[in-house]
Amino acid sequence: MVGFKSINEMTIDERQEILSAVVNTLEESSTEASLEGEATYAENSRHLALTIRGSSDELATDEIEAANVLLQQAMTLISQFRLRHPYPAQSLSIH
C-alpha cells in the first residue's frame, strides 16, 4: 500500500516534483480554459503557475509553509475548473 506524505514529510526532490506537476497541470488547465472562454480562470491559473515556477527552489527548500498554501490554492483552482468542465477538450485545434 502506498502511503501519502505531507509536504513537510517530503524530500526536497519530492517537493520539486509535486510543484512541477502542479505547475504543468495549471498551465494545461489555463490553455483549456482559454479555449472554453474562461478568461478569468485562465489568467488566474497562469499567474499561479508562474508564481510557483518562479519560486520553486525556495518553495521546495525554505518556504515549505508557503508551498503548502500555494499547492492548496492550486488544487482548489484546478478542482473548481474540473467540476465546471469535467470533459477536457479533445483537441486544441480550432476547426
Z-matrix of the N, CA and C atoms (Angstrom, degrees):
N
C 1 1.452
C 2 1.529 1 109.00
N 3 1.306 2 115.37 1 134.04
C 4 1.458 3 121.22 2 179.92
C 5 1.517 4 108.53 3 -86.06
N 6 1.317 5 116.00 4 128.34
C 7 1.455 6 120.32 5 177.95
C 8 1.516 7 110.42 6 -93.39
N 9 1.295 8 115.47 7 155.33
C 10 1.454 9 120.92 8 177.75
C 11 1.518 10 108.90 9 -99.65
N 12 1.322 11 115.65 10 143.88
C 13 1.453 12 121.67 11 178.66
C 14 1.517 13 109.01 12 -113.76
N 15 1.309 14 114.99 13 146.36
C 16 1.463 15 118.55 14 169.97
C 17 1.525 16 106.94 15 -77.93
N 18 1.304 17 116.05 16 165.77
C 19 1.467 18 119.43 17 -179.86
C 20 1.530 19 110.92 18 -62.15
N 21 1.323 20 116.81 19 -29.53
C 22 1.469 21 120.65 20 178.00
C 23 1.522 22 111.92 21 -68.65
N 24 1.316 23 117.32 22 -27.04
C 25 1.464 24 122.08 23 -178.56
C 26 1.527 25 112.87 24 -88.06
N 27 1.322 26 117.51 25 -12.61
C 28 1.461 27 121.57 26 -177.47
C 29 1.522 28 111.23 27 -77.24
N 30 1.323 29 114.14 28 153.09
C 31 1.465 30 119.20 29 171.62
C 32 1.532 31 108.23 30 -76.48
N 33 1.306 32 115.90 31 168.50
C 34 1.465 33 120.18 32 177.91
C 35 1.527 34 110.32 33 -59.50
N 36 1.329 35 116.95 34 -43.67
C 37 1.470 36 120.18 35 178.94
C 38 1.525 37 111.61 36 -61.48
N 39 1.324 38 117.17 37 -40.91
C 40 1.468 39 120.43 38 178.29
C 41 1.524 40 111.15 39 -64.63
N 42 1.324 41 116.30 40 -40.21
C 43 1.468 42 119.95 41 177.64
C 44 1.524 43 110.62 42 -63.28
N 45 1.326 44 116.29 43 -43.50
C 46 1.465 45 119.61 44 179.10
C 47 1.527 46 111.00 45 -62.54
N 48 1.321 47 117.10 46 -39.01
C 49 1.465 48 120.85 47 178.29
C 50 1.519 49 111.72 48 -64.11
N 51 1.323 50 117.55 49 -45.21
C 52 1.467 51 120.31 50 -178.70
C 53 1.526 52 110.28 51 -67.81
N 54 1.320 53 117.16 52 -39.40
C 55 1.465 54 120.19 53 177.46
C 56 1.527 55 110.51 54 -62.07
N 57 1.313 56 116.76 55 -43.74
C 58 1.461 57 121.18 56 179.09
C 59 1.528 58 111.39 57 -63.83
N 60 1.314 59 116.99 58 -42.68
C 61 1.467 60 120.77 59 179.33
C 62 1.524 61 111.21 60 -63.28
N 63 1.313 62 116.50 61 -40.91
C 64 1.468 63 120.27 62 179.64
C 65 1.528 64 110.23 63 -68.20
N 66 1.319 65 117.70 64 -40.72
C 67 1.467 66 120.77 65 177.04
C 68 1.530 67 109.99 66 -60.00
N 69 1.325 68 116.98 67 -45.28
C 70 1.467 69 120.31 68 179.11
C 71 1.522 70 111.35 69 -61.19
N 72 1.319 71 117.01 70 -41.89
C 73 1.462 72 120.87 71 179.05
C 74 1.519 73 111.15 72 -65.69
N 75 1.322 74 116.94 73 -41.72
C 76 1.467 75 120.39 74 176.83
C 77 1.528 76 111.05 75 -60.88
N 78 1.315 77 116.77 76 -42.48
C 79 1.463 78 120.28 77 -179.69
C 80 1.525 79 111.36 78 -66.26
N 81 1.332 80 116.91 79 -41.69
C 82 1.463 81 120.50 80 177.07
C 83 1.527 82 110.69 81 -63.28
N 84 1.316 83 116.35 82 -43.79
C 85 1.463 84 120.48 83 178.75
C 86 1.521 85 111.09 84 -64.72
N 87 1.315 86 117.02 85 -36.56
C 88 1.457 87 120.98 86 178.55
C 89 1.527 88 110.79 87 -62.83
N 90 1.314 89 116.32 88 -44.85
C 91 1.463 90 120.72 89 177.91
C 92 1.519 91 110.77 90 -62.11
N 93 1.314 92 115.57 91 -46.63
C 94 1.463 93 120.43 92 179.28
C 95 1.528 94 110.90 93 -61.88
N 96 1.312 95 116.67 94 -41.58
C 97 1.464 96 120.62 95 -179.93
C 98 1.522 97 111.11 96 -63.66
N 99 1.309 98 117.05 97 -38.58
C 100 1.466 99 120.26 98 177.07
C 101 1.521 100 110.53 99 -59.63
N 102 1.326 101 115.84 100 -42.70
C 103 1.461 102 120.41 101 179.12
C 104 1.521 103 112.12 102 -67.22
N 105 1.324 104 116.26 103 -28.95
C 106 1.465 105 121.44 104 -178.69
C 107 1.528 106 111.98 105 -87.48
N 108 1.329 107 117.07 106 -1.55
C 109 1.459 108 120.27 107 179.89
C 110 1.515 109 114.48 108 83.53
N 111 1.322 110 116.99 109 16.63
C 112 1.470 111 122.73 110 179.96
C 113 1.532 112 109.03 111 -97.41
N 114 1.323 113 116.13 112 70.58
C 115 1.466 114 121.07 113 -174.07
C 116 1.524 115 112.89 114 -61.84
N 117 1.321 116 117.63 115 -41.07
C 118 1.468 117 120.45 116 -178.80
C 119 1.517 118 110.90 117 -64.26
N 120 1.329 119 116.70 118 -46.73
C 121 1.461 120 119.81 119 177.99
C 122 1.527 121 109.94 120 -61.72
N 123 1.321 122 116.69 121 -43.84
C 124 1.464 123 120.36 122 -178.32
C 125 1.526 124 110.93 123 -57.93
N 126 1.324 125 116.75 124 -45.17
C 127 1.466 126 120.58 125 179.86
C 128 1.528 127 111.70 126 -67.48
N 129 1.329 128 116.93 127 -45.57
C 130 1.470 129 119.81 128 179.40
C 131 1.521 130 110.96 129 -60.65
N 132 1.310 131 116.16 130 -43.51
C 133 1.455 132 121.25 131 -179.56
C 134 1.528 133 110.97 132 -64.39
N 135 1.315 134 115.90 133 -44.88
C 136 1.465 135 120.64 134 -179.83
C 137 1.525 136 111.10 135 -63.31
N 138 1.325 137 117.12 136 -42.73
C 139 1.467 138 120.30 137 -179.31
C 140 1.529 139 111.81 138 -68.22
N 141 1.311 140 117.24 139 -37.99
C 142 1.465 141 119.59 140 176.88
C 143 1.529 142 109.93 141 -65.58
N 144 1.325 143 116.83 142 -40.92
C 145 1.471 144 120.46 143 176.98
C 146 1.528 145 110.61 144 -60.52
N 147 1.322 146 116.91 145 -43.83
C 148 1.469 147 120.63 146 178.86
C 149 1.528 148 111.77 147 -64.23
N 150 1.316 149 116.35 148 -38.75
C 151 1.467 150 120.75 149 178.43
C 152 1.521 151 110.87 150 -62.97
N 153 1.327 152 115.77 151 -47.31
C 154 1.471 153 119.94 152 -179.24
C 155 1.523 154 110.15 153 -65.63
N 156 1.326 155 116.90 154 -46.41
C 157 1.466 156 120.07 155 -178.85
C 158 1.531 157 111.32 156 -61.90
N 159 1.310 158 117.15 157 -43.33
C 160 1.461 159 120.93 158 -178.19
C 161 1.515 160 114.23 159 -67.25
N 162 1.316 161 116.59 160 -21.45
C 163 1.468 162 121.31 161 -178.14
C 164 1.520 163 112.45 162 -116.44
N 165 1.319 164 117.61 163 14.85
C 166 1.467 165 120.26 164 -170.53
C 167 1.527 166 113.90 165 -60.34
N 168 1.337 167 117.90 166 -37.33
C 169 1.468 168 119.05 167 179.49
C 170 1.525 169 111.21 168 -63.39
N 171 1.331 170 116.23 169 -46.43
C 172 1.466 171 120.23 170 179.42
C 173 1.529 172 111.05 171 -67.10
N 174 1.331 173 116.38 172 -39.79
C 175 1.467 174 119.95 173 -179.18
C 176 1.528 175 111.57 174 -64.99
N 177 1.312 176 116.99 175 -34.20
C 178 1.464 177 120.64 176 -178.43
C 179 1.523 178 112.63 177 -79.49
N 180 1.332 179 117.16 178 -20.36
C 181 1.465 180 119.18 179 -175.30
C 182 1.521 181 113.76 180 -114.21
N 183 1.327 182 116.87 181 -59.76
C 184 1.465 183 120.68 182 -170.68
C 185 1.519 184 114.96 183 -102.63
N 186 1.296 185 117.30 184 -30.72
C 187 1.469 186 121.94 185 -173.21
C 188 1.526 187 111.23 186 -106.46
N 189 1.314 188 116.14 187 57.44
C 190 1.463 189 120.85 188 -174.08
C 191 1.523 190 111.58 189 -66.77
N 192 1.306 191 117.63 190 -38.52
C 193 1.474 192 119.63 191 179.36
C 194 1.524 193 110.50 192 -66.41
N 195 1.331 194 117.03 193 -40.18
C 196 1.467 195 120.42 194 176.01
C 197 1.526 196 110.28 195 -63.74
N 198 1.325 197 116.59 196 -39.67
C 199 1.468 198 120.33 197 177.11
C 200 1.518 199 110.53 198 -60.51
N 201 1.312 200 116.53 199 -41.77
C 202 1.459 201 121.29 200 179.36
C 203 1.528 202 110.87 201 -60.87
N 204 1.318 203 116.73 202 -45.11
C 205 1.470 204 121.24 203 179.57
C 206 1.530 205 110.51 204 -63.97
N 207 1.329 206 117.02 205 -46.64
C 208 1.464 207 120.40 206 -179.29
C 209 1.527 208 111.86 207 -64.39
N 210 1.326 209 117.12 208 -38.74
C 211 1.467 210 119.89 209 177.42
C 212 1.526 211 111.11 210 -65.75
N 213 1.323 212 117.18 211 -39.29
C 214 1.467 213 119.92 212 176.56
C 215 1.522 214 110.81 213 -63.12
N 216 1.331 215 117.03 214 -43.20
C 217 1.464 216 120.39 215 178.04
C 218 1.524 217 110.77 216 -62.35
N 219 1.312 218 116.12 217 -42.78
C 220 1.465 219 120.38 218 -179.98
C 221 1.523 220 111.08 219 -62.91
N 222 1.324 221 116.74 220 -45.66
C 223 1.466 222 119.98 221 -179.06
C 224 1.523 223 111.10 222 -64.56
N 225 1.318 224 117.23 223 -37.53
C 226 1.465 225 120.81 224 177.00
C 227 1.518 226 110.41 225 -64.41
N 228 1.312 227 116.75 226 -45.92
C 229 1.458 228 121.69 227 179.89
C 230 1.529 229 110.98 228 -61.22
N 231 1.313 230 116.99 229 -46.97
C 232 1.464 231 121.78 230 179.81
C 233 1.524 232 110.37 231 -63.30
N 234 1.322 233 117.17 232 -45.26
C 235 1.472 234 121.15 233 -179.34
C 236 1.519 235 111.75 234 -61.65
N 237 1.326 236 116.78 235 -43.48
C 238 1.465 237 119.92 236 179.70
C 239 1.521 238 111.20 237 -62.52
N 240 1.317 239 117.22 238 -41.11
C 241 1.462 240 119.96 239 178.71
C 242 1.522 241 110.41 240 -65.67
N 243 1.324 242 117.28 241 -43.52
C 244 1.471 243 121.34 242 -178.79
C 245 1.529 244 111.63 243 -65.07
N 246 1.320 245 117.35 244 -31.38
C 247 1.466 246 119.75 245 176.39
C 248 1.527 247 110.62 246 -67.37
N 249 1.321 248 117.01 247 -38.57
C 250 1.468 249 120.73 248 179.50
C 251 1.519 250 112.21 249 -78.77
N 252 1.328 251 116.73 250 -28.76
C 253 1.468 252 122.24 251 -177.44
C 254 1.533 253 108.77 252 -132.22
N 255 1.340 254 116.90 253 75.36
C 256 1.467 255 119.69 254 -174.41
C 257 1.527 256 114.23 255 -70.66
N 258 1.332 257 117.58 256 -17.83
C 259 1.458 258 120.39 257 -177.83
C 260 1.521 259 109.35 258 -112.56
N 261 1.337 260 117.01 259 106.64
C 262 1.464 261 119.40 260 -177.99
C 263 1.528 262 111.15 261 -62.76
N 264 1.318 263 114.96 262 152.82
C 265 1.461 264 120.15 263 177.25
C 266 1.525 265 108.99 264 -59.31
N 267 1.317 266 116.05 265 136.37
C 268 1.461 267 120.68 266 -179.27
C 269 1.521 268 111.93 267 -73.71
N 270 1.316 269 115.97 268 -27.09
C 271 1.454 270 120.30 269 -177.15
C 272 1.522 271 109.06 270 -148.57
N 273 1.301 272 115.75 271 146.70
C 274 1.454 273 120.18 272 176.76
C 275 1.523 274 111.34 273 -88.57
N 276 1.333 275 116.90 274 -6.00
C 277 1.464 276 119.60 275 -179.90
C 278 1.518 277 110.68 276 -77.97
N 279 1.308 278 115.18 277 149.78
C 280 1.457 279 121.02 278 178.36
C 281 1.516 280 107.41 279 -106.05
N 282 1.311 281 115.56 280 126.73
C 283 1.477 282 120.00 281 -177.23
C 284 1.493 283 110.96 282 -97.41
